[in-house]
Amino acid sequence: MNERVFILGAGRAGTGLTRAFRMSGVAVVGLHGRHVQEGRDPVSAGPIPGTIATATVVLITVRDAQIDDALREVLEAPLAPDAVVLHASGSAEPGMLEQVRARGHAAGTFHPLVPLADPVRAPQQLCGAWVGIDGDERAKTASRGLAAALGCRVFEIPPGQKARYHAAAVIVSNFPAVLLAVGDRVLAETGIPADTAEQALRALCFTAIANLRRAHGAASLTGPIIRGDVDTIRRHLGALADDPGALEVYRSLSRALVDLASETGTDPDRLRAIRALLD
């Protein structure tokens, strides 16, 4: 791997990617942020240092609202003439990329489909993960090389589809935590101690996710909708009637589950009855 990477943005994503690249043998020539952070990975702060001139790839890992400002900083820095400029946002279409290209730099997206919440675990989480890429051909080539070094697979984000692409990623990466929080509250309202409710539902959630490793979609599911159990659904809706938030979550996701159940051979008359209850 011959790329030399300069990372602008020393938050959790930037720090995690720095560690992962270095463990994979990719040269990281700089990690730059707003502040020097004692006791953590070496981070430069203030004006972008001259080491950026040695980078073949500049990867911007700041928040979406800060990307254009970061790109301006990069263009004011001593950037190598043939350096590729990438950003790690799955949803942003930064306007400043056109100015980057006008200066002769290939540009694009390098978006790991990984919730990089813990920089220490990032190298392990990235191995085997997917990365969404787009941009100029030279930028996509650089992204493929970086992804391969991390042990990642890649796919191209179709033009004009970043918002839908990112919405799908948010649904899968964020909503399980939301479901656990709603489930914890509903179970605790039965009188079961809150810490017991949380531990029990986390164990259930992790087992359900593990089932997805062996089966896809409806084939991994159990429960009353897959069985066509109309009476149980009616009881659930009654039990949640005094909790509008939980009831809305239950109804919305159950409607989607009815569509999945129709693919598994569940009695269509029972599924129609369930949908009528949900509606």
C-alpha positions in Angstrom: 0.0 0.0 0.0 1.7 3.1 -1.2 -0.8 5.8 -0.2 0.1 8.3 2.5 -2.9 9.6 4.2 -3.5 12.9 6.1 -6.7 12.9 8.2 -8.5 16.2 8.9 -10.9 15.7 11.8 -9.8 14.1 15.1 -13.2 13.0 16.4 -14.1 9.4 16.9 -14.3 8.6 13.2 -11.0 10.3 12.4 -9.2 8.8 15.3 -10.6 5.3 14.7 -9.7 5.4 11.0 -6.2 6.6 11.9 -5.7 3.6 14.2 -7.1 1.2 11.6 -4.9 2.5 8.8 -1.8 2.3 10.9 -2.5 -1.2 12.1 -3.1 -2.2 8.4 0.2 -0.8 7.3 -1.1 2.4 5.7 1.1 5.4 6.4 -0.8 8.2 8.2 1.3 11.3 7.9 -1.0 13.4 10.1 -4.1 13.6 12.2 -5.3 17.1 12.6 -8.0 18.5 14.8 -9.2 21.5 16.7 -7.3 20.7 19.9 -4.3 18.7 21.0 -5.7 15.9 23.1 -3.4 14.7 25.9 -3.1 11.0 26.5 -4.6 10.1 23.1 -3.4 9.6 19.6 -1.0 12.4 18.5 -3.1 15.2 17.0 -1.9 18.5 15.5 -4.0 21.6 16.0 -4.1 25.1 14.7 -3.0 25.7 11.0 -2.7 22.6 9.0 0.9 21.5 9.2 3.3 21.2 6.3 3.2 17.4 6.5 0.0 17.5 4.4 2.3 18.1 1.5 3.6 14.5 1.7 0.1 13.0 1.6 -1.3 11.3 -1.5 -4.8 11.2 0.0 -6.4 13.8 2.3 -9.4 12.3 4.2 -11.8 14.7 5.8 -13.7 13.3 8.8 -15.4 16.3 10.3 -19.1 16.8 10.8 -21.1 17.4 7.7 -21.7 21.1 8.4 -18.0 21.6 8.7 -16.9 19.9 5.5 -16.9 22.9 3.2 -14.8 24.9 5.8 -12.4 22.0 6.1 -12.0 21.9 2.3 -11.2 25.6 2.2 -8.5 25.0 4.8 -7.1 22.1 2.7 -7.0 24.3 -0.4 -5.0 26.9 1.6 -2.5 24.3 2.8 0.6 23.1 0.9 -1.3 20.3 -0.8 0.6 18.0 -3.2 -0.5 18.8 -6.8 -1.7 15.2 -7.4 -3.3 14.6 -4.0 -6.7 13.0 -3.9 -9.3 14.6 -1.5 -11.9 12.4 0.1 -14.5 13.0 2.7 -16.2 10.5 5.0 -19.8 11.7 5.0 -22.5 9.4 3.7 -25.0 12.1 3.1 -23.2 15.4 2.3 -22.6 16.8 -1.2 -20.1 19.5 -0.4 -20.2 22.4 -2.7 -16.5 23.1 -2.2 -15.6 19.8 -4.0 -16.0 21.7 -7.3 -13.3 24.1 -6.3 -11.1 21.2 -5.2 -11.5 19.7 -8.7 -10.9 23.0 -10.3 -7.5 23.0 -8.6 -6.7 19.7 -10.3 -7.5 17.3 -7.4 -9.6 14.2 -7.8 -12.3 14.1 -5.1 -15.0 11.8 -3.7 -16.5 10.0 -0.8 -15.0 7.3 1.4 -17.9 6.4 3.8 -17.4 3.3 6.1 -20.6 1.6 6.9 -19.5 1.2 10.5 -20.7 3.0 13.6 -17.2 4.3 14.7 -18.2 5.1 18.3 -15.0 3.7 19.9 -11.7 4.4 18.2 -10.0 1.5 20.0 -12.4 -1.0 18.4 -12.4 0.6 15.0 -9.7 -1.7 13.4 -11.6 -4.8 14.3 -15.0 -3.3 13.3 -13.7 -2.2 9.9 -12.3 -5.5 9.0 -15.0 -7.2 6.8 -17.2 -4.1 6.7 -18.4 -2.2 3.6 -17.4 1.2 2.4 -19.6 3.4 0.2 -17.6 5.4 -2.4 -18.2 7.9 -5.2 -16.4 10.6 -7.1 -13.8 10.9 -9.8 -12.2 7.7 -11.1 -8.9 8.5 -9.4 -10.7 9.1 -6.1 -12.6 5.9 -6.4 -9.4 4.0 -7.2 -7.7 5.5 -4.1 -10.8 4.6 -2.0 -10.7 1.0 -3.2 -7.1 0.7 -2.2 -7.6 2.1 1.2 -10.6 -0.1 1.8 -8.7 -3.2 0.7 -5.9 -2.3 3.1 -8.5 -2.2 6.0 -10.0 -5.5 4.9 -13.2 -3.8 3.7 -15.4 -4.3 0.7 -16.7 -1.4 -1.4 -19.7 -0.5 -3.5 -20.4 2.7 -5.5 -23.1 5.0 -4.3 -25.3 5.8 -7.3 -25.3 9.4 -8.5 -28.0 11.5 -6.7 -28.8 8.7 -4.2 -26.7 9.7 -1.2 -29.6 10.8 0.9 -31.5 7.5 0.4 -28.3 5.5 0.9 -27.5 7.3 4.1 -31.1 6.9 5.4 -30.8 3.1 5.0 -27.6 3.2 6.9 -29.1 5.2 9.7 -32.1 2.9 10.0 -29.9 -0.1 10.5 -27.2 1.4 12.7 -29.2 3.7 14.9 -32.7 2.3 15.3 -31.8 -0.9 17.1 -30.7 1.3 20.0 -34.0 3.2 19.8 -35.9 -0.1 19.9 -34.0 -1.3 22.9 -34.7 2.0 24.7 -38.5 1.7 23.9 -38.5 -2.0 24.9 -36.7 -1.3 28.1 -39.3 1.3 29.1 -42.3 -0.9 28.2 -40.9 -3.9 30.1 -40.0 -1.8 33.1 -43.6 -0.5 33.2 -44.7 -4.0 34.0 -43.0 -3.7 37.4 -39.9 -5.7 36.4 -36.8 -3.8 37.8 -35.3 -1.5 35.1 -31.8 -3.0 35.2 -33.3 -6.5 34.8 -35.4 -5.4 31.9 -32.4 -3.8 30.2 -30.2 -6.9 30.6 -32.9 -9.3 29.5 -33.8 -7.4 26.3 -30.2 -6.8 25.4 -29.6 -10.5 25.5 -32.8 -11.0 23.3 -31.6 -8.4 20.9 -28.2 -9.8 20.5 -29.6 -13.3 19.9 -32.0 -12.0 17.2 -29.1 -10.2 15.5 -27.0 -13.4 15.6 -29.9 -15.2 13.8 -29.4 -12.8 10.9 -25.9 -14.4 10.4 -27.6 -17.6 9.4 -30.8 -16.5 7.7 -32.0 -13.4 5.8 -35.1 -11.4 6.3 -38.3 -13.2 7.3 -36.5 -16.5 7.5 -34.7 -15.2 10.6 -37.9 -14.2 12.4 -40.2 -15.7 14.9 -43.2 -14.2 16.7 -47.0 -13.7 16.4 -47.0 -12.0 12.9 -44.9 -14.7 11.3 -47.4 -17.2 12.9 -50.4 -15.2 11.9 -51.5 -14.9 15.5 -54.3 -12.3 15.3 -55.3 -12.6 19.0 -51.8 -11.9 20.3 -51.5 -8.8 18.1 -54.8 -7.6 19.5 -53.6 -8.0 23.0 -50.4 -6.2 22.3 -52.2 -3.2 20.9 -54.5 -3.1 23.9 -51.6 -3.3 26.3 -49.8 -0.4 24.6 -52.9 1.8 24.2 -51.8 4.1 27.0 -48.3 4.6 25.6 -48.7 6.4 22.2 -45.0 6.5 21.5 -44.5 2.7 21.9 -47.8 2.0 20.1 -46.6 4.1 17.1 -43.3 2.2 16.9 -45.1 -1.2 17.3 -47.7 -0.4 14.6 -45.2 1.0 12.1 -42.7 -1.8 12.3 -45.5 -4.5 12.5 -46.9 -3.2 9.1 -43.4 -3.8 7.6 -43.3 -7.2 9.2 -46.6 -8.2 7.7 -45.1 -7.6 4.3 -42.1 -9.8 5.2 -44.4 -12.5 6.6 -46.3 -12.6 3.3 -43.1 -14.0 1.7 -42.9 -16.9 4.1 -46.3 -18.6 3.5 -48.1 -17.2 6.5 -51.9 -17.5 6.0 -52.9 -14.4 3.9 -56.3 -14.2 5.6 -54.7 -13.9 9.0 -52.2 -11.3 7.7 -55.1 -9.3 6.3 -56.8 -9.4 9.7 -53.5 -8.3 11.4 -53.1 -5.4 9.0 -56.7 -4.3 9.7 -55.9 -4.3 13.4 -52.7 -2.3 12.9 -54.6 0.3 10.7 
